[in-house]
Amino acid sequence: MTPIKWFLSFLKKYRGLIAVGLVLTTIIAALSIVNPYISGIIIDDVIGAGNYDRLPVLVGTLVLVTFLTGVLRFLYQVAFETASQGVLYDMRDAVYRKLLLEDFSFYNRKRTGDLMSRQTGDMEAIRHFVAMIIYAVYQNVLLFIFALMMIFTVNVKLAFMMLAVLPFTAINTYMQATRVRPAFRKNRECFSSLNAFVQENISGNRVVKAFAKEDYEIGKFNAENDKFRDCQVRASKIWSKYVPNFEILSYALNVILMLVGGYMVIQEEITLGDMVKVNGYLWMLNNPLRMAGWWVNDVQNFTTSVEKIYSTYSEEPKVLSPRIGGIHEKLKGSVEFKDVAYQADDGAELVSDINFKVEPGQTVGIIGTTGSGKSTLMNLLCRFYDTTSGQVLIDGMDVRQHDLYNLRDNIGMAMQEVFLFSDTIEGNIAYGRPDCDFEAVHQAAVMADANHFIKELPDGYDTIVGERGVGLSGGQKQRISLARALLKDPAILILDDTTSAVDMETESYIQTQLKNIQQSKGCTVFVIAYRISSIKDADMILVMDQGRIIERGTHDELLKQNGYYADAFRNQYGEIPYDLLDERAGWKNGRKKRMGAA
């Protein structure tokens, strides 16, 4: 499907309104020829011939046509504006829904500012085209045709003289359209880049202030702003070369009328009334010629915006899984990774040779170096990405065979980067279950050890928090995120470094609550952490390095292995540094060799 056909699929729903608007526009264009025609009659038959008794009827007709034109103009503007708002609503809704269906890979490639510009500036260009440009172009083409027809009825030679400007108009229009299109495409790209820059700086304003880099960011903004201005200026220079040509061609009609028409009146080939008629039709010829250059700009801006939006809309997610009959099935929570490997879009191998199995109700701790692939494992489990090879099984079935929505509905995840919506605390906790009662929200907050600080806030659970939890500490945001995950009552709970910003006492309380949940509901828990205290009681601990599992076992078993885990334990608990011992871990020497080779 081409971008224009895609746009027309939305316009099709409002073809009735468009048709009504075009019919009204046709009537208005037809009525436009009445006043000049009557003006000519008044000159020849009333003033010239002295038939003054006809004047009231003719003047009354002029007033009636003017009034009727005003009413019809209001009606067709309402029709086109209603259609434009409908198209805008449907298109924006469709694009937004598609954005929600896109996977993590899509958002890794796209900038938020670019996506926002698709939903704002580009959408507005489409609305403007439907609301104004369609009827304006159609109306003025009709006016031009009707005016020429009426001039032919007055004098054929004069009409052909008027037509002499049309070839020059067509050539000028074609040249402007072909040259201004790339400029408008570049203009939209610069606008998207500027929009993305502003969005990133607003989101990262705390970092900017923390490093006192306001002047540096202002300089970068000025550079982006300069690029956008230069794109606008370049586009303006292109169409400014052609718009004056349309003005000259429109004024050429006045010259033709004065010279040729005046000469014909003197030679009595036409009457003075005919001259007045043609002069009245002249604006119907002038206006389309004078506005042609602007309409070319608007049409090119429209087509560029449609192409931009469609290029975003047409990208298909790599993780595909339509609903399977609206399944709402509670999973048991067994998990198995079989020979799993995953490569990023750039070809980098993030994890490989991953094999382990977890029974329902067990707790798995995952620890390892930064960038070792811990979070990637959980992303594969949730199907945020699909494995490059191997299988991730839940309840013995490949996650790619599960209904995607049901799969994720059974997984509660407290993410490493906490995001809180601009909503109340109650609304943020109940995000996964918006229909639950307050008591369930309160109980989840108690389990996450968040209830006590929430009650101390000015409005308690009705306190509005910012887009990223502004006004709350890191630990408080983590506990609200944990409460949000617990409220889902999931079969599988994933805690991605969720307690890193809380104190040891709070962490111990949360761990106790998690044990109670597991005992009562059999929830399978994955805990990603850097603290040994967060995972030491897990049924199985996986130690990862460079995308591979290098150690596995319980806390006591891993200490006996004298590897990475034992080294991390000694470092965190202040015991004798590992490299002072006679027996050295094979993990450390092996990793040093790999790091040296890299």
HELIX and SHEET records of a PDB file:
HELIX    1   1 PRO A    3  LEU A   11  1                                   9    
HELIX    2   2 LYS A   12  TYR A   14  5                                   3    
HELIX    3   3 ARG A   15  LEU A   31  1                                  17    
HELIX    4   4 VAL A   34  ILE A   41  1                                   8    
HELIX    5   5 ILE A   42  GLY A   48  3                                   7    
HELIX    6   6 TYR A   52  ARG A   54  5                                   3    
HELIX    7   7 LEU A   55  LEU A  101  1                                  47    
HELIX    8   8 PHE A  104  ARG A  109  1                                   6    
HELIX    9   9 THR A  112  GLN A  119  1                                   8    
HELIX   10  10 GLY A  121  HIS A  128  1                                   8    
HELIX   11  11 PHE A  129  ILE A  133  3                                   5    
HELIX   12  12 ILE A  134  VAL A  154  1                                  21    
HELIX   13  13 VAL A  156  LEU A  163  1                                   8    
HELIX   14  14 LEU A  166  SER A  203  1                                  38    
HELIX   15  15 ASN A  205  ALA A  210  1                                   6    
HELIX   16  16 GLU A  214  SER A  240  1                                  27    
HELIX   17  17 VAL A  243  ILE A  256  1                                  14    
HELIX   18  18 LEU A  257  GLY A  261  3                                   5    
HELIX   19  19 GLY A  262  ILE A  266  1                                   5    
HELIX   20  20 LEU A  272  TYR A  313  1                                  42    
HELIX   21  21 LYS A  374  LEU A  381  1                                   8    
HELIX   22  22 VAL A  399  GLN A  401  5                                   3    
HELIX   23  23 LEU A  404  ASP A  409  1                                   6    
HELIX   24  24 ILE A  425  ILE A  429  1                                   5    
HELIX   25  25 ALA A  430  GLY A  432  5                                   3    
HELIX   26  26 PHE A  438  MET A  447  1                                  10    
HELIX   27  27 ASN A  451  GLU A  456  1                                   6    
HELIX   28  28 GLY A  460  ASP A  462  5                                   3    
HELIX   29  29 GLY A  474  LEU A  487  1                                  14    
HELIX   30  30 MET A  504  LYS A  521  1                                  18    
HELIX   31  31 ILE A  532  ILE A  535  1                                   4    
HELIX   32  32 HIS A  555  GLN A  561  1                                   7    
HELIX   33  33 TYR A  564  TYR A  573  1                                  10    
HELIX   34  34 TYR A  578  LEU A  580  5                                   3    
HELIX   35  35 GLY A  586  ALA A  597  1                                  12    
SHEET    1   A 4 GLU A 349  VAL A 358  0                                        
SHEET    2   A 4 VAL A 335  GLN A 343 -1                                        
SHEET    3   A 4 SER A 389  ILE A 394 -1                                        
SHEET    4   A 4 MET A 397  ASP A 398 -1                                        
SHEET    1   B 6 ILE A 411  ALA A 414  0                                        
SHEET    2   B 6 ILE A 492  ASP A 496  1                                        
SHEET    3   B 6 THR A 524  ILE A 528  1                                        
SHEET    4   B 6 THR A 363  GLY A 368  1                                        
SHEET    5   B 6 MET A 540  ASP A 545  1                                        
SHEET    6   B 6 ARG A 548  GLY A 553 -1                                        
SHEET    1   C 2 ASP A 423  THR A 424  0                                        
SHEET    2   C 2 ILE A 464  VAL A 465 -1                                        
END                                                                             
